[in-house]
């Protein structure tokens, strides 16, 4: 069976300890991801960075 090109990642909030989980394609995006998403603990949108 072929190995998957997708990798599970954690997106950690820059303002709190909240974490989203997601997947990314290893071959098309080798660098770390940063996204603006909603953080329910502080009730606003903030930057989420990929964590190991």
N, CA, C and O atoms as CSV, one atom per row, in Angstrom:
chain,resi,resn,atom,element,x,y,z
A,1,UNK,N,N,0.825,-1.181,0.000
A,1,UNK,CA,C,0.000,0.000,0.000
A,1,UNK,C,C,0.874,1.251,0.000
A,1,UNK,O,O,1.951,1.268,0.595
A,2,UNK,N,N,0.402,2.281,-0.666
A,2,UNK,CA,C,1.178,3.517,-0.782
A,2,UNK,C,C,1.101,4.336,0.500
A,2,UNK,O,O,0.101,4.307,1.217
A,3,UNK,N,N,2.162,5.054,0.769
A,3,UNK,CA,C,2.204,5.937,1.928
A,3,UNK,C,C,1.405,7.202,1.636
A,3,UNK,O,O,1.423,7.700,0.510
A,4,UNK,N,N,0.716,7.714,2.621
A,4,UNK,CA,C,-0.096,8.917,2.441
A,4,UNK,C,C,0.786,10.153,2.311
A,4,UNK,O,O,1.822,10.254,2.969
A,5,UNK,N,N,0.374,11.094,1.458
A,5,UNK,CA,C,1.114,12.343,1.300
A,5,UNK,C,C,0.613,13.406,2.269
A,5,UNK,O,O,1.131,14.523,2.302
A,6,UNK,N,N,-0.400,13.052,3.060
A,6,UNK,CA,C,-0.961,14.006,4.004
A,6,UNK,C,C,-0.436,13.717,5.410
A,6,UNK,O,O,-0.199,12.566,5.776
A,7,UNK,N,N,-0.262,14.776,6.182
A,7,UNK,CA,C,0.309,14.672,7.521
A,7,UNK,C,C,-0.632,15.371,8.504
A,7,UNK,O,O,-1.136,16.457,8.215
A,8,UNK,N,N,-0.867,14.757,9.653
A,8,UNK,CA,C,-1.700,15.383,10.681
A,8,UNK,C,C,-0.882,16.436,11.410
A,8,UNK,O,O,0.269,16.200,11.777
A,9,UNK,N,N,-1.493,17.609,11.618
A,9,UNK,CA,C,-0.796,18.714,12.285
A,9,UNK,C,C,-1.674,19.300,13.378
A,9,UNK,O,O,-2.889,19.099,13.393
A,10,UNK,N,N,-1.039,20.032,14.299
A,10,UNK,CA,C,-1.742,20.794,15.332
A,10,UNK,C,C,-1.564,22.269,15.026
A,10,UNK,O,O,-0.462,22.711,14.702
A,11,UNK,N,N,-2.648,23.034,15.128
A,11,UNK,CA,C,-2.587,24.483,14.968
A,11,UNK,C,C,-2.828,25.088,16.343
A,11,UNK,O,O,-3.920,24.958,16.896
A,12,UNK,N,N,-1.813,25.752,16.901
A,12,UNK,CA,C,-1.883,26.301,18.258
A,12,UNK,C,C,-2.111,27.798,18.210
A,12,UNK,O,O,-1.493,28.508,17.418
A,13,UNK,N,N,-3.009,28.271,19.067
A,13,UNK,CA,C,-3.342,29.689,19.138
A,13,UNK,C,C,-2.161,30.498,19.655
A,13,UNK,O,O,-1.395,30.035,20.500
A,14,UNK,N,N,-2.025,31.724,19.129
A,14,UNK,CA,C,-0.946,32.606,19.588
A,14,UNK,C,C,-1.330,33.351,20.868
A,14,UNK,O,O,-0.462,33.913,21.536
A,15,UNK,N,N,-2.637,33.361,21.220
A,15,UNK,CA,C,-3.085,34.107,22.396
A,15,UNK,C,C,-3.579,33.232,23.544
A,15,UNK,O,O,-3.738,33.726,24.660
A,16,UNK,N,N,-3.823,31.956,23.302
A,16,UNK,CA,C,-4.280,31.072,24.375
A,16,UNK,C,C,-3.718,29.671,24.131
A,16,UNK,O,O,-2.851,29.483,23.277
A,17,UNK,N,N,-4.210,28.705,24.877
A,17,UNK,CA,C,-3.714,27.331,24.745
A,17,UNK,C,C,-4.613,26.477,23.856
A,17,UNK,O,O,-4.447,25.258,23.812
A,18,UNK,N,N,-5.555,27.086,23.151
A,18,UNK,CA,C,-6.495,26.343,22.307
A,18,UNK,C,C,-5.782,25.754,21.090
A,18,UNK,O,O,-4.900,26.388,20.511
A,19,UNK,N,N,-6.178,24.520,20.702
A,19,UNK,CA,C,-5.530,23.814,19.588
A,19,UNK,C,C,-6.581,23.264,18.628
A,19,UNK,O,O,-7.559,22.647,19.049
A,20,UNK,N,N,-6.366,23.494,17.330
A,20,UNK,CA,C,-7.130,22.842,16.270
A,20,UNK,C,C,-6.263,21.727,15.708
A,20,UNK,O,O,-5.036,21.833,15.724
A,21,UNK,N,N,-6.887,20.648,15.207
A,21,UNK,CA,C,-6.142,19.628,14.482
A,21,UNK,C,C,-6.593,19.652,13.035
A,21,UNK,O,O,-7.756,19.930,12.740
A,22,UNK,N,N,-5.668,19.361,12.134
A,22,UNK,CA,C,-5.952,19.402,10.706
A,22,UNK,C,C,-4.964,18.504,9.983
A,22,UNK,O,O,-4.125,17.856,10.609
A,23,UNK,N,N,-5.067,18.468,8.665
A,23,UNK,CA,C,-4.122,17.734,7.832
A,23,UNK,C,C,-3.575,18.663,6.776
A,23,UNK,O,O,-4.243,19.612,6.366
A,24,UNK,N,N,-2.346,18.389,6.329
A,24,UNK,CA,C,-1.775,19.161,5.233
A,24,UNK,C,C,-1.021,18.228,4.304
A,24,UNK,O,O,-0.583,17.149,4.704
A,25,UNK,N,N,-0.878,18.658,3.062
A,25,UNK,CA,C,-0.142,17.899,2.067
A,25,UNK,C,C,1.346,18.212,2.235
A,25,UNK,O,O,1.757,19.365,2.099
A,26,UNK,N,N,2.145,17.197,2.527
A,26,UNK,CA,C,3.578,17.388,2.788
A,26,UNK,C,C,4.337,17.879,1.562
A,26,UNK,O,O,5.261,18.683,1.687
A,27,UNK,N,N,3.956,17.403,0.378
A,27,UNK,CA,C,4.724,17.744,-0.819
A,27,UNK,C,C,4.410,19.146,-1.336
A,27,UNK,O,O,5.306,19.817,-1.848
A,28,UNK,N,N,3.164,19.607,-1.219
A,28,UNK,CA,C,2.825,20.930,-1.758
A,28,UNK,C,C,3.096,22.062,-0.770
A,28,UNK,O,O,3.335,23.193,-1.195
A,29,UNK,N,N,3.067,21.791,0.538
A,29,UNK,CA,C,3.344,22.825,1.543
A,29,UNK,C,C,4.337,22.301,2.576
A,29,UNK,O,O,3.926,21.898,3.664
A,30,UNK,N,N,5.621,22.298,2.266
A,30,UNK,CA,C,6.610,21.795,3.234
A,30,UNK,C,C,6.860,22.756,4.397
A,30,UNK,O,O,7.314,22.322,5.455
A,31,UNK,N,N,6.574,24.061,4.226
A,31,UNK,CA,C,6.800,25.032,5.301
A,31,UNK,C,C,5.646,24.980,6.310
A,31,UNK,O,O,4.611,24.364,6.056
A,32,UNK,N,N,5.838,25.627,7.439
A,32,UNK,CA,C,4.814,25.638,8.482
A,32,UNK,C,C,3.670,26.577,8.118
A,32,UNK,O,O,3.880,27.613,7.487
A,33,UNK,N,N,2.464,26.206,8.521
A,33,UNK,CA,C,1.256,26.953,8.171
A,33,UNK,C,C,0.902,27.938,9.281
A,33,UNK,O,O,1.069,27.633,10.462
A,34,UNK,N,N,0.411,29.125,8.900
A,34,UNK,CA,C,-0.206,30.061,9.842
A,34,UNK,C,C,-1.554,30.459,9.263
A,34,UNK,O,O,-1.649,30.828,8.092
A,35,UNK,N,N,-2.596,30.384,10.082
A,35,UNK,CA,C,-3.957,30.706,9.660
A,35,UNK,C,C,-4.622,31.596,10.691
A,35,UNK,O,O,-4.293,31.539,11.875
A,36,UNK,N,N,-5.566,32.424,10.238
A,36,UNK,CA,C,-6.401,33.179,11.160
A,36,UNK,C,C,-7.690,32.405,11.344
A,36,UNK,O,O,-8.439,32.197,10.389
A,37,UNK,N,N,-7.950,31.978,12.569
A,37,UNK,CA,C,-9.141,31.201,12.882
A,37,UNK,C,C,-9.761,31.725,14.174
A,37,UNK,O,O,-9.154,32.516,14.897
A,38,UNK,N,N,-10.980,31.266,14.449
A,38,UNK,CA,C,-11.696,31.694,15.643
A,38,UNK,C,C,-11.200,30.921,16.860
A,38,UNK,O,O,-11.090,29.695,16.830
A,39,UNK,N,N,-10.903,31.650,17.925
A,39,UNK,CA,C,-10.481,31.056,19.190
A,39,UNK,C,C,-11.630,31.198,20.191
A,39,UNK,O,O,-11.902,32.311,20.642
A,40,UNK,N,N,-12.315,30.102,20.552
A,40,UNK,CA,C,-13.472,30.208,21.448
A,40,UNK,C,C,-13.133,30.587,22.888
A,40,UNK,O,O,-14.009,31.075,23.603
A,41,UNK,N,N,-11.903,30.383,23.336
A,41,UNK,CA,C,-11.564,30.730,24.719
A,41,UNK,C,C,-11.479,32.236,24.924
A,41,UNK,O,O,-11.798,32.728,26.006
A,42,UNK,N,N,-11.052,32.977,23.903
A,42,UNK,CA,C,-10.994,34.439,24.017
A,42,UNK,C,C,-12.061,35.120,23.164
A,42,UNK,O,O,-12.176,36.345,23.165
A,43,UNK,N,N,-12.840,34.321,22.437
A,43,UNK,CA,C,-13.971,34.780,21.623
A,43,UNK,C,C,-13.594,35.801,20.560
A,43,UNK,O,O,-14.294,36.797,20.377
A,44,UNK,N,N,-12.501,35.560,19.864
A,44,UNK,CA,C,-12.116,36.416,18.739
A,44,UNK,C,C,-11.216,35.640,17.788
A,44,UNK,O,O,-10.723,34.562,18.119
A,45,UNK,N,N,-11.011,36.200,16.606
A,45,UNK,CA,C,-10.112,35.584,15.636
A,45,UNK,C,C,-8.679,35.958,15.977
A,45,UNK,O,O,-8.388,37.100,16.333
A,46,UNK,N,N,-7.793,34.983,15.863
A,46,UNK,CA,C,-6.376,35.253,16.084
A,46,UNK,C,C,-5.562,34.304,15.211
A,46,UNK,O,O,-6.114,33.445,14.523
A,47,UNK,N,N,-4.262,34.469,15.248
A,47,UNK,CA,C,-3.380,33.669,14.407
A,47,UNK,C,C,-3.082,32.327,15.064
A,47,UNK,O,O,-2.757,32.256,16.249
A,48,UNK,N,N,-3.198,31.270,14.273
A,48,UNK,CA,C,-2.862,29.920,14.711
A,48,UNK,C,C,-1.651,29.468,13.922
A,48,UNK,O,O,-1.628,29.583,12.696
A,49,UNK,N,N,-0.637,28.950,14.617
A,49,UNK,CA,C,0.591,28.500,13.970
A,49,UNK,C,C,0.730,26.993,14.128
A,49,UNK,O,O,0.286,26.411,15.117
A,50,UNK,N,N,1.347,26.384,13.148
A,50,UNK,CA,C,1.562,24.940,13.180
A,50,UNK,C,C,2.560,24.588,14.277
A,50,UNK,O,O,3.639,25.175,14.362
A,51,UNK,N,N,2.186,23.622,15.115
A,51,UNK,CA,C,3.049,23.168,16.213
A,51,UNK,C,C,3.371,21.696,16.001
A,51,UNK,O,O,2.609,20.975,15.357
A,52,UNK,N,N,4.490,21.255,16.539
A,52,UNK,CA,C,4.868,19.841,16.418
A,52,UNK,C,C,4.307,19.055,17.568
A,52,UNK,O,O,4.515,17.844,17.647
